[in-house]
Amino acid sequence: MRSRQYGPDLTPPWKKPTSVPEVAAEVDLVVEDVATGFCGAVIRCEKTAEGPTVTLEDRFGKHRVFPLSPAGFLLEGRPVTLVRPRPGAGGQPAAKGGGKPRTASGSLAVPGARARVARAGRIYVEGRHDAELVERVWGDDLRIEGVVVEYLEGVDDLPAIVREFAPAPDARLGVLVDHLVPGSKESRIAAEVSAGGGDVLVVGHPYIDIWQAVKPASLGIPAWPVIPRGQDWKTGVCRALGWPENTGAAWQRILGSVRSYKDLEPELLGRVEELIDFVTAPA
C-alpha cells in the first residue's frame, strides 16, 4: 500500500491563528487600545528606553501613552499591530502652515479659545525650572483645561503641602518629582503622601534634574556630561560644557532650545500627560 504524504503542518485551517496586519502609527490615525478601551487619534510615536510608544488623543483632548504591543490596538474594529512610521512618512504633528494646527505639546490647537476658570485640582512640580518647562510645552493645554501648576521648593515640603491641600475626588493633586527612582528619598516621600487615598498621584522622571529631560541634540551637545558625586551637578555641567558658571543663564539657554515636545525626552512627556489626565478626570 502506498503511504500518504502529509505536509509538516497538520493544523486544521479554522484553528490556525490569523495574521494581524502591521499599520504605521501616522498622525491622526484613530485607533482603540485593546487593554483599556481608550480610543483616540495618534499625535506622536516615540522611541523610549522601554521600547517604542504611541501617544493617543481622545475627543476630549486627553492624552495617553501606550507601548506598541503586538495586536495591541483595534483599527475599525479589527486587531492591528502599530509600528513606527518610516522617516518622512508621518507620525509627527503637522508642520506650521500646513495641516491641522497644534500646540507645542502636539495637541490640536483651539484658535481663539479662552482660558478656563481654574479647577480645584492642582499640579505641583519640583522647582521653578520644572514649572517653566511645563509652561513652555503644555501651557496652552493647561489654560484650556483650567489646570494651575505650582512649584515645590523641595520634595521635603510635599507632606505638608498635601495635608494643607486636602485632596478630594473633585480636587485632585498631581505631583511631578525629579529623580524618582527606587530606594531614594523621593520615592519614600512619594509613597508616604500617596498612602492616603486615590486623590493624590505622584509621578517622576529618572533624571537628576529637569535639565536632563531636554534632549542633548536640541542643545547641540552629544550628551549630558557625567558629574562626579559630591559636586554641584548644575555647576559641574556648566564646567564640563565650557559654559559660564552661571546656572541661571545656563537654564535660559536650555529653555530657549525647547520649541515643542520633540525637544523633550519621552520619560518626561508621558509623566506630565499622565498628571494632566489625572487632575482633569471627572470626579
N, C-alpha and C positions, 0 to 999 in steps of 0.2 A: 504493500500500500504506500502510495506516495504521501510523504509528510507535508502538512500545510505550513507555509511560511508566514510568520507573523512579524509585523513591524515592532520596533522597540517600545512604542507607546501603546498600551492596551486600554488606556482610559477612554471610556465612552465619551462622545462629543459633548453630551449635555452636562458632563461632570468636569470638563476642562475649564480652568479659570479663563475668563475673558480678559483680554489685554486692556489696560487703561491707557488712553492716549495722553501724550505729553502736550501741554499747552503753554506757550510763552506768557509770562505774567506781565503783560503790557498795560500801560496806564489806561484807566477807565474800563478795563475788563471787569465785569461783575461776576463774582463767584460766591459760594457759600462754604464756610468751613464745616467739614463733616462732624467734627468732635463737639463743637459748641453751637452750631446753627447760625453763627454770626454771618451776615450777608453784607457785602459791600463791594465797592469798586477799588481796584488796585491803584494805589497812589505812588508806590515805590517798591523796589525789590533790592535788597541789600545783601552783601556777603559779610557774615559775622564770624567770630571765633568758634561759635557753636554750629555754624552751618548757614546756608542761605535762608533769608526770611523775606516775607512779603507783608506789607502794611496795607490793610483794607480800611476804607472809609464808608460807613453806612449812611443811610438817607438823613440821619440826624447830625451828621458831621463827626461822629465818634470814630476814633482810630483804634485798631487792634493789630498787633504784630503776631504773625504765625510762621512757624517753620515750614519749609517746602517739603512736606512729607509725601511719600508715595500715596497716590489715591486719596490725598487729604482734602480735596475740595470737590464741590459739585458745580458744574457748568451747565446751565439749562437742565438741571435735574440729573445729570449724568456724571459719574465719578471721573475726575481727571487728576493728573499729576502736574502741578505747576512747576515750571522751570524758569530760570533767569533768562531774560531776553538776550539775544545777541547784541553786541555793541552797536549802537546806532539804530536799533530796531524798536526802540521804545523802552518802557519800564521806568521812565523818569517824568516828572511833571512837564507840561508843555512849556516851551521856551517863551520868554516875554515877546509879545507881539504876535503870537500865533497860538491857536488852540484855546482851551479854557484857562482864564487867569487863575493863578494860585498864589497862596501866601508863602512866606518863607519856610513854613513847616511842610509845604506840599499840599495843604488843604485847598479845596475850591474856594476862591475868593468870593466875597459877597459885596460887590460895589455899593457904596453908599450906606452900608449897614451901620446902625448906631450901636454904641456900647450898651450892653445890657446892664440893668441895675445889679450891683454886686450881690452875689449869693452869700448865704451864711457860711458856706464851706470855704476853706482856705487851703492854699498850698504853701508850705514853708520850705525854703531851700537853705543850705548851709553856706551863708556868706553872701556878700554883696556881688561878687563876681558871678556867682551862680545865678543870682536874680537877674543880673544884666544880660547874661547869655540866654536865659529862658525868655526874657522880654524880646531879645533880638530875633529869635526864631519863632516863638509861639505867641508874641504879643497880640497880633490881630485875632487869633483864635480865642485867646483868653478874654479879650474885651467883648467879643460876640457872646461868649459863654457866661460872662459876668463873674469870672474867677479872679480873685485877688491873690497875688504872690507876695509873700513877705519873707524876710530872711532871718536866719538864726545867727547870732554872733558866734555860737559854737554848739556842738551837739550836746554838751553837758547841760545846756539850758532847756533841752527838749522836754524832760519830765514835767518841769514847772509850767511850761507853755501848754502842754496837753491838759494838765489839771485846770488851768485858768480858762482854756478854750471850752472845755466840757463838750467834747464831740457828741453828736446825736445823729440819727438817721437823716435828718434834714439839714445837718450842719457837719458834714464830714471833714476830716482833717487829713490831708496828704502831705507827706514829708519826703524830701529828696536829700539823701545823706552822701557825703563824699567817702570814698574808700570803705564801703560796706562789704567787708569780707569776713568769713567765719573766724571766730575767736577774737575779733577785735573789740575794742571798747565800744565802737559804734554799733556793732552787732548786738552787744549786751544791752545797750540803752534802747535800741530798736525793739528788742524782744520785750523789754520792760513796759514800754509805752503801748505796745500792741496787744498786751495781755488783757486789757480791759474790755475788749469787745471788737465788733466788726466795723466801727466807725472811724478807726484810725488805720491808715496804711503807710508804712514806712518802706521805701524802696531806696536802692542806692546803686551807684556805679563802682567799678573796681579801681578807679584812678585815684592817685594820691591827692590830686587837686583837679578842679574843674578845667584847668588849663589843658590837661591831657586829653580831655574829651574833644578837643579841636584836632582835626586830622593834621598831622605834620605837613602833608602835601599842600594844604591850604595856606600854610605859613612859608612854604618854600624851604622846609628843612627835611632831611631824610628821616629823622625820628626824634622823639623826645629823649634828651640825654638822661643817663642813669646817674643819679646823685647819691654819693655815699651817705650812709646813715649817720646821724649826728650833725649834718649840715642843713641849714635852712634850704628847703627844696627850691623855692622860687628864686632865691638869690643864686643858688647853685646853677639853676637853669640859665639865668642871665649870663653868668660867667662862662658856662660851657658853650653858649651860643655866640659869645662875643658881644652881647648887648650891654648897654649901660646898666649898672646895678641899681636900677630904679624899677621896683616891681609894679608900681602904678602905671608907669609909662609902658612897661612890658605888656601889661594886661590890655591897655588900649590898643597896642599893636596887634595883639592876639584877637581881641574882639573885632577889630576893624577888618580882619581877614575872613570873618564869618558873614556870608551873604544869605545862606539858606541852610536847610537841614543837611544838604550834601557835604557841608564842611564839618559836620559833627560825626562822631563815632556812633554806630548803631546801639552800643550798650547804653548810651545816654538817651538816644531818641526813644527807644522803647519804654524806658522808665518814666520819662516825662509824660508821654501819651497815656501811659497806664494811670498816672496820677490824675490827669485831666478827666479821663473816663470815670475814675472813682468818685471824685468830688461832684461831678455833674450827673451821676446816675440818679434816677428817680428814687425818692425815699420809700 
